[in-house]
Amino acid sequence: MKRVEIPSRFFFSTPPAPCPYLDNRLERKVVTLLAGDDPDHLHNTLSQAGFRRSQDLAYRPACDGCDACIPIRVRAREFKLKKSFRRIWQTNKGLRASEFPAEATTEHFDLFHKYLLSRHSDGGMVDMDFNDYRAMVEDSPVNSQLVEFRKPDGSLFAVSLTDIMSDGLSLVYSFFDPDEEKCSPGTYLILWHVLQARYRQLPYVYLGYWIEQSPKMAYKKRFHPSEILTREGWELLT
């Protein structure tokens, strides 16, 4: 097992709250501030240890009696476009991707809110206003960007908030036009990032947490080859 050295710092535990993914369970998180002389290095190190970023915080689940949330990352260099992925890529071949600094816009926020109302209307994020959205996008001490995807007519199709790390790309949060569900936009966004990581010669795409029991999160297992973080370190998911 490769040992990950985490710089000395303060970690805090959040109070128990209802789990957004599994019924009748409570979630707790361990969090720390992404601060110091080199927050990008700290972010990279914590990501390798299974942490995720939210604004200027890094967090990892620490739930009592539950280890359902498993960190997962795709091996970009070895990834192959299977038949179903090639079909999705072909369906969306007319999209134009553009990369921008992580700065909030009202156009992006409108799509973000439409997405939440359609896909996560029972979640806490649906009550976010533009200032909350701006904080989510802009309050980042690390190397972050927005990637927007537009259709040939110029209309906005999807947006991804993405962190650029030393060993890969990390999808912090992505959203899309729910009216385009037939085009499999969620899958397409991951495929784009995997191929982009390969182009940048980065080995991984970090997808956050895989929860096999949750339909919202189980799809991440489809992207082969991928690795999950176990007690023995990162291991190939079979």
MDAnalysis code that builds the backbone (N, CA, C; Angstrom):
import MDAnalysis as mda
import numpy as np

u = mda.Universe.empty(714, n_residues=238, atom_resindex=np.repeat(np.arange(238), 3), trajectory=True)
u.add_TopologyAttr("name", ["N", "CA", "C"] * 238)
u.add_TopologyAttr("resid", np.arange(1, 239))
u.add_TopologyAttr("resname", ["MET", "LYS", "ARG", "VAL", "GLU", "ILE", "PRO", "SER", "ARG", "PHE", "PHE", "PHE", "SER", "THR", "PRO", "PRO", "ALA", "PRO", "CYS", "PRO", "TYR", "LEU", "ASP", "ASN", "ARG", "LEU", "GLU", "ARG", "LYS", "VAL", "VAL", "THR", "LEU", "LEU", "ALA", "GLY", "ASP", "ASP", "PRO", "ASP", "HIS", "LEU", "HIS", "ASN", "THR", "LEU", "SER", "GLN", "ALA", "GLY", "PHE", "ARG", "ARG", "SER", "GLN", "ASP", "LEU", "ALA", "TYR", "ARG", "PRO", "ALA", "CYS", "ASP", "GLY", "CYS", "ASP", "ALA", "CYS", "ILE", "PRO", "ILE", "ARG", "VAL", "ARG", "ALA", "ARG", "GLU", "PHE", "LYS", "LEU", "LYS", "LYS", "SER", "PHE", "ARG", "ARG", "ILE", "TRP", "GLN", "THR", "ASN", "LYS", "GLY", "LEU", "ARG", "ALA", "SER", "GLU", "PHE", "PRO", "ALA", "GLU", "ALA", "THR", "THR", "GLU", "HIS", "PHE", "ASP", "LEU", "PHE", "HIS", "LYS", "TYR", "LEU", "LEU", "SER", "ARG", "HIS", "SER", "ASP", "GLY", "GLY", "MET", "VAL", "ASP", "MET", "ASP", "PHE", "ASN", "ASP", "TYR", "ARG", "ALA", "MET", "VAL", "GLU", "ASP", "SER", "PRO", "VAL", "ASN", "SER", "GLN", "LEU", "VAL", "GLU", "PHE", "ARG", "LYS", "PRO", "ASP", "GLY", "SER", "LEU", "PHE", "ALA", "VAL", "SER", "LEU", "THR", "ASP", "ILE", "MET", "SER", "ASP", "GLY", "LEU", "SER", "LEU", "VAL", "TYR", "SER", "PHE", "PHE", "ASP", "PRO", "ASP", "GLU", "GLU", "LYS", "CYS", "SER", "PRO", "GLY", "THR", "TYR", "LEU", "ILE", "LEU", "TRP", "HIS", "VAL", "LEU", "GLN", "ALA", "ARG", "TYR", "ARG", "GLN", "LEU", "PRO", "TYR", "VAL", "TYR", "LEU", "GLY", "TYR", "TRP", "ILE", "GLU", "GLN", "SER", "PRO", "LYS", "MET", "ALA", "TYR", "LYS", "LYS", "ARG", "PHE", "HIS", "PRO", "SER", "GLU", "ILE", "LEU", "THR", "ARG", "GLU", "GLY", "TRP", "GLU", "LEU", "LEU", "THR"])
u.atoms.positions = np.array([
    [0.844, -1.199, 0.000],
    [0.000, 0.000, 0.000],
    [0.877, 1.247, 0.000],
    [0.603, 2.180, -0.888],
    [1.313, 3.451, -0.908],
    [0.743, 4.348, 0.173],
    [1.615, 4.805, 1.066],
    [1.168, 5.650, 2.176],
    [1.008, 7.085, 1.703],
    [-0.095, 7.708, 2.097],
    [-0.351, 9.104, 1.766],
    [-0.048, 9.946, 2.985],
    [0.923, 10.850, 2.864],
    [1.295, 11.726, 3.963],
    [0.441, 12.989, 3.918],
    [-0.374, 13.193, 4.953],
    [-1.220, 14.374, 5.041],
    [-0.573, 15.367, 5.995],
    [-0.320, 16.598, 5.520],
    [0.302, 17.594, 6.391],
    [-0.490, 17.789, 7.677],
    [0.217, 18.102, 8.761],
    [-0.423, 18.329, 10.060],
    [-1.409, 19.483, 9.964],
    [-2.653, 19.239, 10.431],
    [-3.671, 20.278, 10.372],
    [-4.869, 19.871, 11.245],
    [-5.825, 20.753, 11.372],
    [-7.003, 20.484, 12.190],
    [-8.106, 19.858, 11.336],
    [-8.709, 18.810, 11.867],
    [-9.858, 18.169, 11.245],
    [-11.042, 18.270, 12.212],
    [-12.233, 18.479, 11.648],
    [-13.430, 18.635, 12.460],
    [-14.500, 17.659, 11.973],
    [-15.377, 17.269, 12.895],
    [-16.479, 16.365, 12.570],
    [-17.784, 17.136, 12.558],
    [-18.591, 16.901, 11.530],
    [-19.907, 17.547, 11.461],
    [-20.909, 16.777, 12.318],
    [-21.970, 17.427, 12.787],
    [-23.009, 16.701, 13.535],
    [-23.784, 15.773, 12.611],
    [-24.409, 14.743, 13.145],
    [-25.193, 13.815, 12.309],
    [-26.332, 14.532, 11.594],
    [-26.568, 14.108, 10.346],
    [-27.659, 14.654, 9.535],
    [-28.214, 13.539, 8.671],
    [-29.477, 13.658, 8.213],
    [-30.049, 12.600, 7.360],
    [-29.199, 12.367, 6.117],
    [-28.954, 11.106, 5.799],
    [-28.162, 10.759, 4.624],
    [-28.969, 11.070, 3.357],
    [-28.373, 11.781, 2.387],
    [-29.114, 12.116, 1.165],
    [-29.204, 10.959, 0.170],
    [-28.527, 9.853, 0.454],
    [-28.461, 8.760, -0.518],
    [-29.111, 7.467, -0.034],
    [-29.041, 7.181, 1.267],
    [-29.588, 5.938, 1.804],
    [-30.622, 6.257, 2.871],
    [-31.778, 5.613, 2.775],
    [-32.870, 5.873, 3.708],
    [-32.523, 5.400, 5.114],
    [-33.038, 6.111, 6.077],
    [-32.941, 5.732, 7.487],
    [-31.503, 5.638, 7.987],
    [-30.646, 6.461, 7.428],
    [-29.264, 6.507, 7.892],
    [-28.854, 7.956, 8.117],
    [-27.849, 8.117, 8.985],
    [-27.314, 9.436, 9.268],
    [-25.908, 9.546, 8.715],
    [-25.572, 10.729, 8.239],
    [-24.233, 10.953, 7.728],
    [-23.461, 11.909, 8.638],
    [-22.167, 11.670, 8.729],
    [-21.243, 12.581, 9.383],
    [-20.033, 12.727, 8.467],
    [-19.379, 13.864, 8.559],
    [-18.215, 14.112, 7.722],
    [-17.056, 14.619, 8.567],
    [-15.867, 14.279, 8.125],
    [-14.654, 14.894, 8.649],
    [-14.249, 15.969, 7.652],
    [-14.018, 17.188, 8.132],
    [-13.710, 18.305, 7.239],
    [-12.453, 19.020, 7.705],
    [-11.792, 19.663, 6.750],
    [-10.642, 20.504, 7.064],
    [-10.581, 21.632, 6.056],
    [-9.956, 22.725, 6.444],
    [-9.864, 23.897, 5.587],
    [-8.705, 23.747, 4.608],
    [-8.987, 24.026, 3.328],
    [-7.930, 23.999, 2.317],
    [-7.208, 25.347, 2.355],
    [-6.263, 25.440, 3.256],
    [-5.549, 26.695, 3.457],
    [-4.068, 26.388, 3.640],
    [-3.273, 27.444, 3.628],
    [-1.836, 27.284, 3.789],
    [-1.071, 27.820, 2.604],
    [0.216, 27.536, 2.576],
    [1.081, 28.065, 1.522],
    [0.818, 27.428, 0.169],
    [0.347, 26.184, 0.166],
    [0.155, 25.472, -1.103],
    [-1.133, 24.657, -1.038],
    [-2.298, 25.311, -1.156],
    [-3.568, 24.569, -1.051],
    [-3.754, 23.546, -2.159],
    [-3.155, 23.776, -3.343],
    [-3.281, 22.785, -4.413],
    [-2.601, 21.471, -4.026],
    [-1.426, 21.565, -3.442],
    [-0.733, 20.341, -3.007],
    [-1.542, 19.627, -1.924],
    [-2.076, 20.403, -0.982],
    [-2.898, 19.802, 0.069],
    [-4.128, 19.128, -0.527],
    [-4.769, 19.795, -1.472],
    [-5.951, 19.233, -2.135],
    [-5.603, 17.932, -2.844],
    [-4.484, 17.914, -3.560],
    [-4.056, 16.692, -4.241],
    [-3.851, 15.554, -3.248],
    [-3.166, 15.861, -2.154],
    [-2.869, 14.838, -1.148],
    [-4.138, 14.299, -0.513],
    [-5.056, 15.187, -0.155],
    [-6.300, 14.756, 0.468],
    [-7.172, 13.976, -0.509],
    [-7.173, 14.362, -1.785],
    [-7.950, 13.630, -2.796],
    [-7.455, 12.195, -2.916],
    [-6.160, 12.008, -2.853],
    [-5.601, 10.659, -2.916],
    [-5.981, 9.842, -1.683],
    [-6.340, 10.524, -0.611],
    [-6.774, 9.850, 0.614],
    [-8.298, 9.746, 0.704],
    [-9.003, 10.095, -0.387],
    [-10.450, 9.897, -0.431],
    [-11.288, 11.097, -0.080],
    [-10.674, 12.272, 0.066],
    [-11.438, 13.476, 0.372],
    [-11.979, 14.109, -0.908],
    [-13.038, 14.902, -0.733],
    [-13.614, 15.683, -1.817],
    [-13.591, 17.156, -1.416],
    [-13.748, 18.044, -2.416],
    [-13.752, 19.472, -2.118],
    [-15.148, 20.063, -2.233],
    [-15.475, 20.967, -1.301],
    [-16.659, 21.810, -1.383],
    [-16.225, 23.205, -0.979],
    [-16.175, 24.126, -1.947],
    [-15.675, 25.477, -1.727],
    [-14.251, 25.398, -1.160],
    [-13.997, 25.967, 0.016],
    [-12.628, 25.942, 0.545],
    [-12.436, 24.861, 1.605],
    [-13.314, 23.864, 1.588],
    [-13.223, 22.755, 2.538],
    [-12.980, 21.441, 1.807],
    [-12.229, 20.561, 2.453],
    [-12.112, 19.173, 2.006],
    [-12.845, 18.306, 3.027],
    [-13.608, 17.325, 2.541],
    [-14.403, 16.505, 3.449],
    [-14.345, 15.037, 3.029],
    [-14.634, 14.200, 4.010],
    [-14.735, 12.766, 3.747],
    [-15.783, 12.185, 4.700],
    [-16.652, 11.270, 4.221],
    [-17.648, 10.666, 5.111],
    [-16.984, 9.935, 6.278],
    [-17.595, 10.055, 7.436],
    [-17.120, 9.356, 8.641],
    [-18.352, 8.936, 9.445],
    [-19.190, 8.128, 8.817],
    [-20.483, 7.774, 9.392],
    [-20.352, 6.586, 10.343],
    [-21.063, 6.665, 11.464],
    [-21.028, 5.591, 12.450],
    [-21.676, 4.329, 11.880],
    [-20.925, 3.245, 11.818],
    [-21.460, 1.958, 11.403],
    [-21.794, 1.843, 9.931],
    [-21.271, 2.740, 9.089],
    [-21.571, 2.681, 7.656],
    [-20.343, 3.099, 6.859],
    [-20.012, 2.302, 5.861],
    [-18.901, 2.642, 4.958],
    [-19.346, 2.496, 3.499],
    [-20.604, 2.893, 3.238],
    [-21.168, 2.723, 1.894],
    [-20.539, 3.655, 0.868],
    [-20.061, 4.831, 1.289],
    [-19.459, 5.798, 0.365],
    [-18.006, 5.413, 0.094],
    [-17.728, 5.030, -1.132],
    [-16.394, 4.555, -1.488],
    [-15.786, 5.482, -2.538],
    [-14.634, 6.097, -2.269],
    [-13.989, 6.944, -3.278],
    [-13.680, 6.146, -4.545],
    [-13.939, 6.757, -5.704],
    [-13.731, 6.056, -6.968],
    [-13.083, 7.008, -7.976],
    [-12.185, 6.475, -8.797],
    [-11.544, 7.249, -9.853],
    [-11.347, 6.363, -11.075],
    [-11.437, 6.958, -12.248],
    [-11.296, 6.237, -13.517],
    [-9.851, 6.303, -13.967],
    [-9.337, 5.198, -14.472],
    [-7.996, 5.165, -15.068],
    [-8.091, 5.674, -16.506],
    [-7.790, 6.942, -16.692],
    [-8.021, 7.579, -17.993],
    [-7.156, 6.979, -19.094],
    [-5.920, 6.649, -18.809],
    [-5.003, 6.174, -19.846],
    [-5.413, 4.822, -20.406],
    [-6.098, 4.018, -19.609],
    [-6.475, 2.674, -20.032],
    [-7.942, 2.580, -20.436],
    [-8.659, 3.675, -20.339],
    [-10.093, 3.653, -20.587],
    [-10.398, 3.367, -22.056],
    [-11.396, 2.531, -22.276],
    [-11.831, 2.184, -23.628],
    [-13.295, 2.576, -23.804],
    [-13.610, 3.147, -24.963],
    [-14.997, 3.489, -25.270],
    [-15.735, 2.240, -25.755],
    [-16.515, 1.624, -24.862],
    [-17.299, 0.481, -25.285],
    [-18.442, 0.937, -26.176],
    [-19.163, -0.008, -26.741],
    [-20.161, 0.298, -27.758],
    [-21.183, 1.320, -27.271],
    [-21.712, 1.140, -26.065],
    [-22.738, 2.062, -25.570],
    [-22.171, 3.461, -25.374],
    [-20.911, 3.566, -24.958],
    [-20.273, 4.865, -24.793],
    [-20.021, 5.528, -26.147],
    [-19.634, 4.744, -27.133],
    [-19.413, 5.308, -28.472],
    [-20.722, 5.867, -29.036],
    [-21.814, 5.192, -28.749],
    [-23.121, 5.661, -29.222],
    [-23.480, 7.004, -28.572],
    [-23.237, 7.124, -27.271],
    [-23.515, 8.370, -26.569],
    [-22.608, 9.492, -27.088],
    [-21.344, 9.170, -27.318],
    [-20.410, 10.169, -27.838],
    [-20.858, 10.658, -29.219],
    [-21.308, 9.736, -30.053],
    [-21.769, 10.089, -31.387],
    [-23.036, 10.939, -31.321],
    [-23.942, 10.611, -30.402],
    [-25.183, 11.369, -30.241],
    [-24.903, 12.835, -29.928],
    [-23.827, 13.074, -29.183],
    [-23.515, 14.431, -28.733],
    [-22.352, 15.064, -29.492],
    [-22.062, 14.563, -30.681],
    [-20.882, 15.032, -31.411],
    [-20.962, 16.504, -31.789],
    [-22.166, 17.081, -31.840],
    [-22.299, 18.482, -32.218],
    [-22.048, 19.461, -31.088],
    [-21.855, 18.969, -29.862],
    [-21.639, 19.862, -28.732],
    [-20.273, 20.542, -28.818],
    [-20.223, 21.776, -28.337],
    [-18.958, 22.517, -28.292],
    [-18.615, 22.775, -26.832],
    [-17.440, 22.298, -26.427],
    [-16.974, 22.479, -25.052],
    [-16.031, 23.670, -24.981],
    [-16.211, 24.498, -23.964],
    [-15.344, 25.655, -23.743],
    [-14.986, 25.712, -22.264],
    [-13.727, 26.040, -21.978],
    [-13.237, 26.103, -20.606],
    [-13.090, 27.570, -20.190],
    [-13.559, 27.866, -18.958],
    [-13.551, 29.234, -18.459],
    [-13.068, 29.261, -17.014],
    [-12.615, 30.434, -16.548],
    [-12.352, 30.571, -15.110],
    [-13.616, 30.291, -14.308],
    [-13.440, 29.881, -13.073],
    [-14.578, 29.533, -12.215],
    [-15.262, 30.800, -11.722],
    [-16.117, 31.362, -12.576],
    [-16.869, 32.570, -12.254],
    [-18.343, 32.328, -12.573],
    [-19.206, 32.616, -11.619],
    [-20.633, 32.330, -11.762],
    [-21.293, 33.293, -12.743],
    [-22.250, 32.766, -13.517],
    [-23.065, 33.593, -14.403],
    [-24.531, 33.264, -14.162],
    [-25.408, 34.212, -14.479],
    [-26.839, 33.972, -14.296],
    [-27.340, 32.894, -15.253],
    [-26.761, 32.807, -16.442],
    [-27.174, 31.765, -17.386],
    [-26.883, 30.387, -16.818],
    [-25.693, 30.215, -16.274],
    [-25.352, 28.932, -15.672],
    [-26.251, 28.637, -14.474],
    [-26.498, 29.667, -13.652],
    [-27.330, 29.460, -12.469],
    [-28.745, 29.036, -12.854],
    [-29.300, 29.632, -13.883],
    [-30.650, 29.271, -14.316],
    [-30.718, 27.791, -14.711],
    [-29.693, 27.311, -15.408],
    [-29.669, 25.896, -15.775],
    [-29.464, 25.032, -14.538],
    [-28.602, 25.470, -13.628],
    [-28.361, 24.766, -12.366],
    [-29.665, 24.588, -11.595],
    [-30.452, 25.654, -11.495],
    [-31.709, 25.592, -10.739],
    [-32.725, 24.704, -11.447],
    [-32.795, 24.790, -12.763],
    [-33.693, 23.932, -13.526],
    [-33.335, 22.460, -13.323],
    [-32.047, 22.172, -13.326],
    [-31.558, 20.807, -13.109],
    [-31.955, 20.299, -11.718],
    [-31.745, 21.124, -10.698],
    [-32.079, 20.707, -9.338],
    [-33.569, 20.454, -9.179],
    [-34.396, 21.324, -9.745],
    [-35.840, 21.143, -9.635],
    [-36.298, 19.837, -10.284],
    [-35.609, 19.449, -11.347],
    [-35.987, 18.237, -12.066],
    [-35.409, 16.976, -11.435],
    [-34.154, 17.047, -10.987],
    [-33.452, 15.840, -10.549],
    [-33.307, 15.697, -9.040],
    [-33.292, 16.803, -8.315],
    [-33.031, 16.753, -6.867],
    [-33.950, 17.708, -6.121],
    [-35.231, 17.660, -6.439],
    [-36.182, 18.605, -5.849],
    [-36.363, 18.403, -4.349],
    [-35.990, 17.228, -3.833],
    [-36.134, 16.952, -2.403],
    [-34.843, 17.198, -1.645],
    [-33.804, 17.725, -2.311],
    [-32.522, 17.955, -1.664],
    [-32.374, 19.379, -1.160],
    [-31.374, 19.581, -0.304],
    [-31.149, 20.885, 0.277],
    [-30.642, 21.920, -0.706],
    [-29.999, 21.487, -1.783],
    [-29.416, 22.439, -2.716],
    [-30.463, 23.199, -3.525],
    [-31.675, 22.655, -3.601],
    [-32.696, 23.278, -4.434],
    [-33.059, 24.677, -3.936],
    [-32.764, 24.979, -2.683],
    [-33.076, 26.293, -2.118],
    [-31.946, 27.300, -2.317],
    [-30.878, 26.918, -2.985],
    [-29.757, 27.835, -3.193],
    [-30.162, 28.994, -4.096],
    [-29.776, 30.209, -3.708],
    [-29.984, 31.352, -4.582],
    [-28.692, 31.637, -5.347],
    [-28.677, 32.730, -6.115],
    [-27.511, 32.997, -6.952],
    [-26.256, 33.216, -6.118],
    [-26.381, 33.867, -4.970],
    [-25.209, 34.090, -4.131],
    [-24.648, 32.780, -3.591],
    [-25.534, 31.849, -3.247],
    [-25.082, 30.523, -2.809],
    [-24.355, 29.819, -3.949],
    [-24.923, 29.911, -5.146],
    [-24.291, 29.285, -6.306],
    [-22.931, 29.919, -6.589],
    [-22.877, 31.230, -6.485],
    [-21.598, 31.913, -6.716],
    [-20.541, 31.428, -5.728],
    [-20.914, 31.267, -4.482],
    [-19.970, 30.776, -3.478],
    [-19.487, 29.368, -3.838],
    [-20.413, 28.512, -4.278],
    [-20.044, 27.152, -4.660],
    [-19.002, 27.145, -5.775],
    [-19.167, 28.059, -6.737],
    [-18.284, 28.090, -7.903],
    [-16.982, 28.841, -7.627],
    [-17.090, 29.980, -6.974],
    [-15.951, 30.889, -6.908],
    [-15.111, 30.760, -5.646],
    [-15.667, 30.241, -4.556],
    [-14.911, 30.150, -3.304],
    [-14.009, 28.918, -3.339],
    [-12.989, 28.998, -4.178],
    [-12.066, 27.873, -4.344],
    [-10.632, 28.373, -4.217],
    [-9.851, 27.789, -3.307],
    [-8.449, 28.177, -3.190],
    [-7.532, 27.370, -4.105],
    [-8.121, 26.473, -4.911],
    [-7.312, 25.578, -5.745],
    [-7.598, 25.845, -7.220],
    [-6.890, 25.135, -8.070],
    [-6.995, 25.326, -9.520],
    [-8.306, 24.731, -10.030],
    [-9.285, 25.591, -10.258],
    [-10.619, 25.157, -10.681],
    [-11.013, 25.871, -11.968],
    [-11.949, 25.263, -12.690],
    [-12.469, 25.893, -13.898],
    [-13.905, 25.433, -14.128],
    [-14.602, 26.178, -14.981],
    [-15.905, 25.758, -15.468],
    [-15.752, 25.291, -16.908],
    [-16.414, 24.197, -17.228],
    [-16.485, 23.724, -18.610],
    [-17.950, 23.777, -19.008],
    [-18.251, 24.550, -20.043],
    [-19.629, 24.612, -20.518],
    [-19.734, 23.919, -21.864],
    [-20.882, 23.316, -22.093],
    [-21.154, 22.575, -23.314],
    [-22.378, 23.191, -23.971],
    [-22.219, 23.593, -25.242],
    [-23.309, 24.226, -25.970],
    [-23.668, 23.426, -27.221],
    [-24.955, 23.479, -27.547],
    [-25.456, 22.833, -28.756],
    [-25.112, 23.689, -29.975],
    [-25.237, 23.147, -31.177],
    [-24.915, 23.929, -32.382],
    [-25.668, 25.252, -32.495],
    [-26.872, 25.336, -31.904],
    [-27.631, 26.586, -31.966],
    [-27.206, 27.585, -30.890],
    [-26.192, 27.209, -30.093],
    [-25.683, 28.106, -29.068],
    [-26.324, 27.961, -27.708],
    [-27.377, 27.177, -27.602],
    [-28.050, 27.012, -26.309],
    [-27.191, 26.171, -25.363],
    [-27.341, 26.458, -24.081],
    [-26.525, 25.807, -23.062],
    [-27.046, 24.400, -22.784],
    [-26.159, 23.431, -22.868],
    [-26.501, 22.021, -22.696],
    [-26.110, 21.520, -21.301],
    [-24.905, 21.880, -20.840],
    [-24.411, 21.372, -19.563],
    [-23.239, 22.225, -19.093],
    [-22.957, 22.111, -17.805],
    [-21.829, 22.815, -17.189],
    [-21.192, 21.893, -16.160],
    [-19.872, 21.949, -16.070],
    [-19.167, 21.169, -15.057],
    [-18.175, 22.054, -14.326],
    [-18.209, 22.012, -13.007],
    [-17.181, 22.635, -12.180],
    [-16.112, 21.580, -11.941],
    [-14.910, 21.841, -12.412],
    [-13.854, 20.828, -12.454],
    [-12.584, 21.347, -11.798],
    [-11.986, 20.534, -10.934],
    [-10.689, 20.853, -10.360],
    [-9.596, 20.173, -11.176],
    [-8.511, 20.897, -11.398],
    [-7.366, 20.367, -12.136],
    [-6.261, 20.062, -11.133],
    [-5.930, 18.789, -10.986],
    [-4.960, 18.366, -9.983],
    [-3.710, 17.822, -10.665],
    [-2.720, 17.508, -9.869],
    [-1.451, 17.037, -10.423],
    [-1.582, 15.659, -11.050],
    [-2.555, 14.851, -10.587],
    [-2.692, 13.493, -11.113],
    [-4.041, 13.262, -11.787],
    [-4.797, 14.316, -12.053],
    [-6.062, 14.073, -12.737],
    [-7.026, 15.243, -12.675],
    [-8.222, 14.980, -13.160],
    [-9.325, 15.932, -13.117],
    [-10.354, 15.429, -12.113],
    [-10.939, 16.347, -11.374],
    [-11.940, 15.993, -10.378],
    [-13.238, 16.710, -10.691],
    [-14.305, 15.958, -10.919],
    [-15.617, 16.542, -11.178],
    [-16.240, 16.942, -9.845],
    [-16.221, 18.230, -9.549],
    [-16.758, 18.725, -8.287],
    [-18.279, 18.713, -8.333],
    [-18.845, 19.298, -9.390],
    [-20.303, 19.275, -9.569],
    [-20.618, 19.534, -11.032],
    [-21.529, 18.747, -11.571],
    [-21.963, 18.904, -12.956],
    [-23.482, 18.968, -13.011],
    [-23.992, 19.729, -13.966],
    [-25.437, 19.807, -14.164],
    [-25.724, 20.017, -15.644],
    [-26.941, 19.669, -16.037],
    [-27.298, 19.706, -17.450],
    [-28.773, 20.000, -17.614],
    [-29.154, 20.270, -18.849],
    [-30.553, 20.539, -19.170],
    [-31.335, 19.231, -19.053],
    [-32.251, 19.123, -18.105],
    [-33.003, 17.865, -17.951],
    [-33.847, 17.521, -19.166],
    [-34.128, 18.500, -20.028],
    [-34.870, 18.213, -21.250],
    [-34.046, 17.396, -22.241],
    [-32.732, 17.296, -22.001],
    [-31.839, 16.553, -22.895],
    [-31.506, 15.162, -22.355],
    [-32.328, 14.668, -21.450],
    [-32.065, 13.384, -20.798],
    [-31.821, 12.263, -21.799],
    [-32.505, 12.289, -22.934],
    [-32.380, 11.219, -23.932],
    [-30.974, 11.130, -24.505],
    [-30.192, 12.201, -24.359],
    [-28.819, 12.222, -24.893],
    [-27.792, 11.711, -23.878],
    [-28.250, 11.243, -22.713],
    [-27.364, 10.741, -21.653],
    [-26.278, 11.755, -21.292],
    [-26.680, 12.979, -20.915],
    [-25.692, 14.023, -20.658],
    [-24.745, 13.707, -19.503],
    [-25.233, 13.067, -18.451],
    [-24.358, 12.747, -17.326],
    [-23.213, 11.842, -17.736],
    [-23.537, 10.813, -18.513],
    [-22.490, 9.908, -19.013],
    [-21.541, 10.644, -19.943],
    [-22.099, 11.483, -20.805],
    [-21.259, 12.217, -21.749],
    [-20.253, 13.105, -21.019],
    [-20.666, 13.776, -19.954],
    [-19.759, 14.655, -19.226],
    [-18.573, 13.881, -18.647],
    [-18.837, 12.689, -18.149],
    [-17.735, 11.881, -17.625],
    [-16.823, 11.440, -18.757],
    [-17.399, 11.006, -19.874],
    [-16.577, 10.589, -21.018],
    [-15.694, 11.739, -21.485],
    [-16.243, 12.948, -21.549],
    [-15.448, 14.094, -21.993],
    [-14.264, 14.321, -21.060],
    [-14.496, 14.222, -19.771],
    [-13.414, 14.451, -18.817],
    [-12.351, 13.350, -18.882],
    [-12.780, 12.119, -19.095],
    [-11.804, 11.029, -19.213],
    [-10.906, 11.251, -20.427],
    [-11.511, 11.597, -21.564],
    [-10.715, 11.829, -22.769],
    [-9.864, 13.098, -22.632],
    [-10.377, 14.091, -21.910],
    [-9.605, 15.305, -21.668],
    [-8.405, 15.013, -20.763],
    [-8.595, 14.183, -19.755],
    [-7.485, 13.797, -18.882],
    [-6.411, 13.065, -19.682],
    [-6.843, 12.194, -20.566],
    [-5.878, 11.475, -21.402],
    [-5.099, 12.448, -22.289],
    [-5.805, 13.431, -22.855],
    [-5.149, 14.436, -23.692],
    [-4.115, 15.233, -22.891],
    [-4.434, 15.514, -21.639],
    [-3.515, 16.269, -20.784],
    [-2.454, 15.372, -20.154],
    [-2.500, 14.074, -20.468],
    [-1.569, 13.087, -19.925],
    [-1.684, 12.999, -18.397],
    [-2.924, 13.049, -17.919],
    [-3.215, 12.871, -16.507],
    [-3.812, 11.483, -16.307],
    [-3.408, 10.768, -15.283],
    [-3.820, 9.355, -15.167],
    [-5.247, 9.114, -14.690],
    [-5.868, 10.070, -13.970],
    [-7.147, 9.751, -13.324],
    [-8.206, 10.823, -13.556],
    [-9.460, 10.384, -13.431],
    [-10.602, 11.279, -13.293],
    [-11.323, 10.866, -12.013],
    [-11.382, 11.775, -11.069],
    [-12.005, 11.506, -9.770],
    [-13.506, 11.788, -9.865],
    [-14.308, 10.780, -9.522],
    [-15.767, 10.880, -9.647],
    [-16.473, 11.053, -8.309],
    [-15.724, 11.200, -7.244],
    [-16.373, 11.346, -5.943],
    [-16.590, 10.004, -5.287],
    [-17.813, 9.760, -4.799],
    [-18.105, 8.533, -4.056],
    [-19.055, 7.627, -4.817],
    [-18.690, 6.363, -4.819],
    [-19.543, 5.325, -5.395],
    [-20.323, 4.682, -4.253],
    [-21.648, 4.650, -4.390],
    [-22.510, 4.020, -3.387],
    [-23.327, 2.960, -4.109],
    [-22.949, 1.737, -3.971],
    [-23.564, 0.649, -4.744],
    [-25.054, 0.532, -4.466],
    [-25.484, 0.852, -3.223],
    [-26.887, 0.690, -2.853],
    [-27.750, 1.868, -3.303],
    [-27.128, 2.917, -3.839],
    [-27.879, 4.107, -4.232],
    [-27.949, 4.215, -5.750],
    [-29.153, 4.190, -6.334],
    [-29.262, 4.339, -7.792],
    [-28.648, 5.645, -8.296],
    [-28.653, 6.696, -7.452],
    [-28.090, 7.978, -7.865],
    [-26.577, 7.904, -8.061],
    [-25.931, 6.966, -7.391],
    [-24.465, 6.917, -7.397],
    [-23.896, 5.624, -7.970],
    [-24.723, 4.597, -8.126],
    [-24.223, 3.289, -8.559],
    [-23.677, 3.308, -9.984],
    [-24.150, 4.263, -10.816],
    [-23.740, 4.310, -12.229],
    [-22.242, 4.465, -12.411],
    [-21.545, 4.977, -11.417],
    [-20.115, 5.250, -11.566],
    [-19.302, 3.984, -11.810],
    [-19.851, 2.849, -11.451],
    [-19.150, 1.580, -11.653],
    [-19.037, 1.227, -13.126],
    [-19.791, 1.885, -13.991],
    [-19.811, 1.534, -15.420],
    [-18.536, 1.927, -16.150],
    [-17.744, 2.802, -15.571],
    [-16.596, 3.351, -16.284],
    [-15.333, 2.548, -15.949],
    [-14.982, 1.665, -16.874],
    [-13.851, 0.753, -16.657],
    [-12.632, 1.193, -17.467],
    [-11.423, 0.930, -16.949],
    [-11.156, 0.446, -15.589],
    [-11.211, 1.591, -14.589],
    [-11.643, 1.282, -13.395],
    [-11.675, 2.277, -12.323],
    [-11.113, 1.662, -11.052],
    [-10.755, 2.536, -10.140],
    [-10.186, 2.114, -8.865],
    [-11.049, 2.639, -7.729],
    [-11.104, 1.874, -6.636],
    [-11.765, 2.321, -5.414],
    [-10.751, 2.320, -4.284],
    [-10.975, 3.201, -3.319],
    [-10.064, 3.301, -2.186],
    [-10.527, 2.367, -1.073],
    [-9.677, 1.420, -0.726],
    [-9.956, 0.466, 0.340],
    [-8.980, 0.697, 1.496],
    [-9.093, -0.113, 2.515],
    [-8.159, -0.016, 3.645],
    [-6.732, -0.335, 3.211],
    [-6.594, -1.042, 2.099],
    [-5.270, -1.398, 1.584],
    [-4.756, -0.405, 0.554],
    [-5.526, 0.644, 0.281],
    [-5.131, 1.622, -0.728],
    [-6.040, 1.547, -1.955],
    [-5.658, 2.219, -3.028],
    [-6.442, 2.200, -4.262],
    [-6.300, 0.845, -4.959],
    [-7.439, 0.225, -5.250],
    [-7.450, -1.089, -5.872],
    [-8.390, -1.087, -7.068],
    [-8.069, -1.918, -8.053],
    [-8.898, -2.025, -9.253],
    [-10.274, -2.561, -8.886],
    [-11.310, -1.893, -9.378],
    [-12.687, -2.337, -9.172],
    [-13.024, -3.378, -10.214],
    [-13.400, -4.563, -9.781],
    [-13.710, -5.643, -10.717],
    [-15.215, -5.901, -10.764],
])
